[in-house]
Amino acid sequence: MSIFVDETTKVVYQGLTGSQGRFYGLLNREYGTQVVAGTNPKKAGTDVEGIPIYATVADAVEATGATVSCIFIPAPGVRGAVIEAAEGGVGFIVCITEGVPAHDEAWFFNKLRRDFPNVRLLGPNCPGVISPGKANIGITAGHIAKAPVPGEAAVGIVSRSGTLTYQALYELKLNDIGVSTCVGIGGDPVPGTSFIDCLEAFEADPDTRAVMMIGEIGGSAEEEAAEFIASKMTKPVVSYIAGVTAPPGKKMGHAGAIVSGGKGTAQAKMDALRDAGAKVGLNPTEAGQVMVEVVRSLA
């Protein structure tokens, strides 16, 4: 199995007629994802290489039965695009766009929680989600991910970092380990989906036997995840935390990656995860090798 998306998932791309939306929408379709529609109110009635364009998400959902929206809208339009998707009837919104203002993120995070509690948002500023061999929604390169093999232990991945997500996928592929689903939650201050959301889903997925969690400095999400791991997870977790050498008070790459007042340091997060029973690698390659050992022990 997988979490969030599979081969039956139908996706509408908000921004399919733009350069980035078109590039990745067609790449995702080539991977095997059911890309059934795009939206652009000025280009409704046209198509992008056979993918029909509708004026709104609601129109696309009514015509195609899409259940997921992927957003490639420029940052100023993301707030409206997220709400349009929720009002349009999809149950899962994947927002790739970076640079979304934090106050917009906070606004639609709370709007969704209050008015659309059954709608899940992934992102913004994330690589998306891939269930290898089934569906790829976003900007992850499909060829670096190994699909799970029936009867063999599969690993779930959740990460705040896009590039480290890719490395984790490739490290596992090089060691012939399949991945059930890989979720990039993004590194912004207000992510729509948390580590705990993904850990809970992986824990419930019978085909995911172990989880790799990639965090980074800033915020308290990793410490909160450690508490969940200690109290709720029965499956082994391997983790890597980026930013060991980051100076306090300086934003590093992601908008959420800032150490403030001694909180959110890599060391504090690693200590919390170790105390919770997770195995912690000191670099991405070491974390991959630890996961190889964990998977072998599950065989």
C-alpha positions, -999 to +999 in steps of 0.1 A: +000+000+000+009+037+002-002+068+020-021+098+006-018+089-031-018+058-053-025+046-089-062+055-086-055+092-076-068+118-102-050+151-102-059+186-114-030+210-119-036+246-110-011+264-132-008+236-158-007+263-186+024+280-170+059+268-178+067+250-146+032+236-142+033+223-178+068+208-174+061+189-142+024+181-150+035+163-182+065+147-164+041+134-137+017+121-164+047+103-181+055+087-148+020+072-147+001+097-126-035+103-136-032+140-146-068+146-156-071+184-158-056+218-155-071+251-146-069+286-161-100+308-163-086+326-194-079+293-212-109+271-204-118+249-232-082+245-245-058+217-236-022+210-228-011+180-248-045+164-244-051+174-208-083+195-207-082+230-191-111+242-170-119+276-156-120+264-120-111+235-098-149+229-092-154+226-130-125+202-133-137+180-103-172+178-118-159+168-152-131+144-143-136+133-107-103+147-096-096+142-059-062+160-056-050+194-067-014+203-074-006+240-072+020+257-094+006+292-090+030+321-083+032+330-046+008+360-046-020+338-060-015+308-037-039+319-010-067+321-035-057+289-052-057+269-020-092+280-011-104+275-046-092+239-045-108+233-011-141+248-022-139+229-055-141+195-038-107+180-037-096+162-005-058+167-009-039+199-020-002+197-029+013+232-030+048+233-046+051+271-047+079+287-027+080+322-013+044+322-001+040+349+026+039+334+061+008+354+070-009+339+040+002+304+051-012+310+086-044+323+072-053+294+049-039+268+073-065+280+099-092+285+072-088+249+061-088+236+097-119+255+105-140+253+073-126+223+055-114+199+082-114+169+058-090+186+033-053+179+037-028+205+025+008+195+017+033+224+016+037+251+005+073+251-006+076+214-009+087+188-035+053+170-033+046+134-028+055+102-046+043+066-041+068+049-063+054+029-092+019+044-085+018+082-086+042+112-085+027+146-077+052+175-077+088+179-086+105+147-074+124+128-101+106+096-104+136+076-116+155+079-083+127+061-063+124+023-061+089+009-060+082-015-032+085-052-040+057-075-026+070-096+003+099-072+009+101-045+036+092-011+023+103+022+039+083+054+042+100+088+040+090+121+054+112+152+050+113+189+055+141+193+029+136+187-008+171+179-018+176+156+012+144+139+002+160+131-031+192+118-015+172+096+008+153+081-021+184+075-040+204+061-011+176+035-006+174+027-043+212+021-044+206-005-016+177-021-034+151-009-008+116+000-020+097+030-007+060+029+000+055+067-001+079+097+002+063+129+015+081+163+013+063+185+039+084+216+031+104+239+052+082+269+057+071+281+091+035+269+087+034+236+068+000+221+060+011+186+069+033+178+098+058+150+106+032+136+130+006+135+103+029+114+082+042+092+110+007+084+120-002+074+084+029+053+080+022+036+113-013+026+100+000+015+066+006-023+068+031-023+039+054+004+055+078-015+078+101+014+088+102+052+084+130+076+076+124+111+089+146+140+077+144+172+098+164+204+101+170+232+125+143+256+135+110+252+152+098+224+174+083+200+149+110+173+153+108+174+191+070+170+188+075+141+164+099+125+189+071+126+215+048+108+190+075+083+182+080+075+218+043+070+226+027+058+194+052+044+169+058+006+168+078+007+136+115+016+136+124+052+127+157+064+114+164+101+113+188+128+101+187+164+112+203+190+089+220+221+102+244+210+129+269+238+122+242+266+116+248+298+136+220+308+160+197+336+148+205+333+111+179+319+087+194+290+067+177+283+034+142+275+045+120+302+061+114+279+090+151+270+095+161+295+122+175+288+156+161+313+181+170+317+218+188+284+219+157+265+208+154+245+176+191+234+174+201+203+156+216+188+187+184+193+208+164+176+180+188+147+177+188+142+215+150+142+216+148+116+188+174+093+203+156+095+236+124+085+218+141+054+204+148+066+169+182+058+153+199+090+143+225+093+115+251+121+116+249+127+078+225+116+051+246+087+039+250+073+074+212+076+079+208+056+047+232+029+059+214+027+093+181+022+074+197-006+054+206-024+086+171-018+100+155-033+069+178-063+069+168-069+105+131-070+094+137-096+067 
